Amino acid sequence: MLTFVLESNAQTKKLWPHDFTLFARFRLGKHCEIELEAHGDYHATGALHSYFHVADIAGVEVSGLGGHFIDKVDNNSELTSDGKQTYPGRVDRVFTQPEDCATIQDKQGQRIIEVYHHHHSDVVTWNPGVELSCSMADMANDGYKSMVCIERARITRPMESAGEKPARLATTFRLRKRA
């Protein structure tokens, strides 16, 4: 278990004008857990950005996302789905009614990644697709082919931290082989 602490100071207040204490906890073992615990008096949106290496994005399907989403690629359109996501191109969606666990099926990688969500209101799924990948300085032109991002988030219902009641975001990752 690793715990990191960040407290507000003169430098942080230039970026975030609030007093705060942030704990980031990482538990590594058969499964991995990440938790952010934020103390202070404020409301904020946030997400745990989890990037997963996959064999080929064309063979990836994520399930457990829920039926309603906001499509950030399509001008923030509100749409519905069967709770599953494939990646035929650029995808940036905020699922507003996710299940407690999303499952990444990496068919060519012969594995399933379970992504459990805790203290969230939304789940974001993202892949930059070819065009955006080519314009990003920190990603290879074909980097989109081998990654998928599944994020626990508080977007539609921001986190609230007040007094002795901290705001939290957390996730657990488990890996299993495909049968």
Backbone torsions as a table, in degrees:
resi	resn	phi	psi	omega
1	MET	NA	126.9	175.6
2	LEU	-115.4	136.0	176.5
3	THR	-128.0	127.4	176.7
4	PHE	-116.0	146.3	-178.7
5	VAL	-127.0	135.3	173.8
6	LEU	-128.0	128.1	177.8
7	GLU	-118.1	149.5	-179.5
8	SER	-61.1	146.9	177.4
9	ASN	-154.6	-175.4	-177.2
10	ALA	-58.8	-38.6	-180.0
11	GLN	-69.2	-44.8	-178.6
12	THR	-67.1	-31.9	-178.2
13	LYS	-69.6	-16.9	173.0
14	LYS	-70.1	-27.2	-179.4
15	LEU	-100.2	-32.0	-175.0
16	TRP	-142.1	104.9	-169.9
17	PRO	-81.1	48.1	-179.2
18	HIS	-136.9	151.5	169.3
19	ASP	-77.9	137.7	-179.3
20	PHE	-158.7	161.9	166.2
21	THR	-133.7	128.7	-178.1
22	LEU	-120.3	126.6	174.0
23	PHE	-106.5	130.0	174.1
24	ALA	-117.1	118.5	-177.1
25	ARG	-115.4	135.4	179.4
26	PHE	-128.6	122.5	175.9
27	ARG	-115.1	120.6	-175.7
28	LEU	-114.6	133.2	-179.6
29	GLY	-178.7	-142.2	177.4
30	LYS	-58.6	-32.2	170.2
31	HIS	-130.4	161.8	-177.9
32	CYS	-114.3	140.2	178.3
33	GLU	-126.6	140.0	175.6
34	ILE	-131.2	133.2	176.6
35	GLU	-137.5	133.0	169.9
36	LEU	-108.2	130.2	178.3
37	GLU	-124.9	117.8	-174.2
38	ALA	-114.2	125.3	178.1
39	HIS	-110.0	142.9	179.7
40	GLY	149.4	-172.6	178.4
41	ASP	-120.4	93.8	-179.4
42	TYR	-170.0	167.4	171.0
43	HIS	-115.2	140.8	-180.0
44	ALA	-157.3	149.4	169.9
45	THR	-87.6	160.3	179.7
46	GLY	-172.8	165.8	178.6
47	ALA	-154.3	148.2	170.0
48	LEU	-94.7	107.8	-176.1
49	HIS	-82.0	108.9	-178.2
50	SER	-113.7	114.7	-179.7
51	TYR	-105.0	126.7	-177.1
52	PHE	-113.9	133.4	174.5
53	HIS	-77.5	131.5	177.9
54	VAL	-127.1	158.4	-179.1
55	ALA	-66.0	-45.6	-179.3
56	ASP	-160.1	120.6	-176.4
57	ILE	-58.1	-26.3	179.1
58	ALA	-65.2	-20.5	179.9
59	GLY	-106.9	22.5	-177.3
60	VAL	-109.0	136.0	171.2
61	GLU	-134.0	131.4	176.8
62	VAL	-109.5	131.5	178.4
63	SER	-122.6	169.2	179.5
64	GLY	86.0	18.7	-174.7
65	LEU	-87.7	-15.1	-178.1
66	GLY	91.1	172.3	-170.4
67	GLY	-91.5	-25.8	-174.7
68	HIS	-106.5	136.8	176.5
69	PHE	-147.4	159.4	173.4
70	ILE	-106.3	122.1	-177.3
71	ASP	-94.6	103.2	-176.9
72	LYS	-72.3	-21.6	176.7
73	VAL	-76.3	-31.9	-177.9
74	ASP	-102.8	53.1	171.9
75	ASN	57.1	38.0	178.7
76	ASN	60.7	30.8	176.3
77	SER	-62.8	141.7	175.4
78	GLU	-98.3	121.5	-173.9
79	LEU	-134.3	173.2	175.3
80	THR	-123.4	157.8	179.1
81	SER	-148.2	-178.0	176.6
82	ASP	-88.4	10.4	179.0
83	GLY	84.8	8.1	178.9
84	LYS	-117.1	150.3	-178.9
85	GLN	-135.5	129.2	167.6
86	THR	-113.5	176.6	-170.3
87	TYR	-131.4	72.1	179.7
88	PRO	-75.4	-13.0	-179.6
89	GLY	-168.1	-157.2	179.3
90	ARG	-62.1	132.5	179.1
91	VAL	-133.6	130.7	173.4
92	ASP	-148.9	95.4	-173.6
93	ARG	-128.7	141.4	175.6
94	VAL	-107.8	107.5	177.5
95	PHE	-86.0	123.7	-170.4
96	THR	-98.3	-5.9	178.3
97	GLN	-135.5	54.3	-174.4
98	PRO	-73.7	157.4	170.4
99	GLU	-74.6	172.9	-178.4
100	ASP	-76.0	-11.3	179.9
101	CYS	-141.6	129.0	170.7
102	ALA	-102.5	144.7	-178.8
103	THR	-119.8	122.8	176.7
104	ILE	-96.4	115.9	175.5
105	GLN	-99.1	108.0	178.5
106	ASP	-97.9	86.3	-169.9
107	LYS	-60.9	-44.2	-179.8
108	GLN	-74.9	-26.7	177.9
109	GLY	-82.3	-3.3	177.8
110	GLN	55.8	43.1	178.6
111	ARG	-150.6	162.6	175.9
112	ILE	-126.0	131.6	177.2
113	ILE	-112.2	122.4	176.3
114	GLU	-95.0	128.8	-178.8
115	VAL	-119.8	103.9	-179.0
116	TYR	-89.7	137.5	-176.4
117	HIS	-110.0	135.3	178.4
118	HIS	-132.0	139.4	175.7
119	HIS	60.2	39.2	-176.4
120	HIS	-117.3	165.2	168.9
121	SER	-118.0	-22.3	-173.5
122	ASP	-141.4	163.6	170.4
123	VAL	-131.1	130.7	178.9
124	VAL	-104.2	136.5	171.3
125	THR	-121.4	135.9	-172.2
126	TRP	-146.1	140.2	167.2
127	ASN	-150.2	130.3	-172.8
128	PRO	-71.4	-17.4	-175.3
129	GLY	69.0	174.1	-172.2
130	VAL	-64.9	-47.2	-174.1
131	GLU	-64.1	-49.3	-179.8
132	LEU	-67.7	-38.7	178.7
133	SER	-57.3	-41.0	-179.7
134	CYS	-68.3	-21.5	-179.1
135	SER	-95.8	-4.3	-176.9
136	MET	-91.1	127.6	-178.7
137	ALA	-69.3	-27.8	-175.3
138	ASP	-100.4	18.2	177.7
139	MET	-139.8	138.1	175.0
140	ALA	-62.6	153.8	-178.7
141	ASN	-54.0	-36.0	179.3
142	ASP	-103.1	17.4	-178.9
143	GLY	-61.3	-28.5	179.7
144	TYR	-61.8	-23.7	-176.6
145	LYS	-70.2	-21.4	-172.5
146	SER	-121.9	24.4	178.7
147	MET	-146.5	152.7	169.8
148	VAL	-143.5	143.2	-179.3
149	CYS	-114.3	126.7	175.0
150	ILE	-126.5	117.1	-172.9
151	GLU	-120.0	133.8	166.6
152	ARG	-77.5	139.8	-174.2
153	ALA	-147.7	159.4	169.2
154	ARG	-126.4	89.2	-177.8
155	ILE	-113.8	-59.2	-178.0
156	THR	-71.7	-24.6	173.8
157	ARG	-130.2	93.6	-175.7
158	PRO	-56.6	155.9	175.4
159	MET	-67.4	144.9	176.2
160	GLU	-124.3	122.1	176.5
161	SER	-119.8	126.9	-179.3
162	ALA	-152.7	133.5	176.0
163	GLY	52.4	-124.3	-178.8
164	GLU	-88.2	6.4	-178.8
165	LYS	-107.5	97.1	-178.7
166	PRO	-76.2	160.1	171.3
167	ALA	-90.3	149.0	-178.1
168	ARG	-137.9	150.8	166.4
169	LEU	-139.5	136.8	-178.3
170	ALA	-152.2	158.4	178.2
171	THR	-150.7	157.2	174.4
172	THR	-131.6	134.7	178.0
173	PHE	-113.8	135.0	174.6
174	ARG	-133.8	139.0	-178.6
175	LEU	-111.9	135.8	172.7
176	ARG	-140.0	152.1	177.6
177	LYS	-77.6	147.9	175.3
178	ARG	-72.1	144.0	178.7
179	ALA	-78.2	NA	NA
